């Protein structure tokens, strides 16, 4: 019973860290990445579709992305989606190919993005601590039901704390790596 609680907590903590990593891919760094625009939705015949389902997106060089729509009428819809996004990017079109040139980041923008990374890291840590709280609560409920002893509860709380510490350390490493990536010129 306690092992199930611990493994569930560990799985949920890993998912929190992975979710945080995935969220960071949307942040613009100095290099071009297709993840930067993956979350954009495009109007496709009246319904919202992810950009990568209506066009192929590729990195043409370190500072530019190339988007090739599968249908000619999608060019203007994709341009509109990029312009209306919060990314601040301006697409240029040449026939059926849309290019996005990423301007270099200013020092001020890099510092702002670093703050966003730290904020996201704190949110991930809060989520991990909430998972710890839930797991400890579940173990204490087992004690109330007299399914486990107090020693088992203390031992499992220590093990859950070790899982929490490991997950928080991983979040800190992800934050540090992203910060270094942002500050690299």
Buried (B, 14 or more C-beta within 10 A) or exposed (E): EBEEBBEBBBEBBBEBBEBBBEBBBEBBBBEBBBBBBBBBBBBBEEEEBBBBEBBEBEBEEEBBBBBBBEEEEBBEBBBEBBEEBEBEBEBEBEEBBBEBBBEEBEEEBBEEBBEBBEEBBEBBBEBBBEBBEBBBEBBBEBBEEEEBEEEBBEBBBEBBEEBBEBBBEBBEEBBEEBBEBBBEE
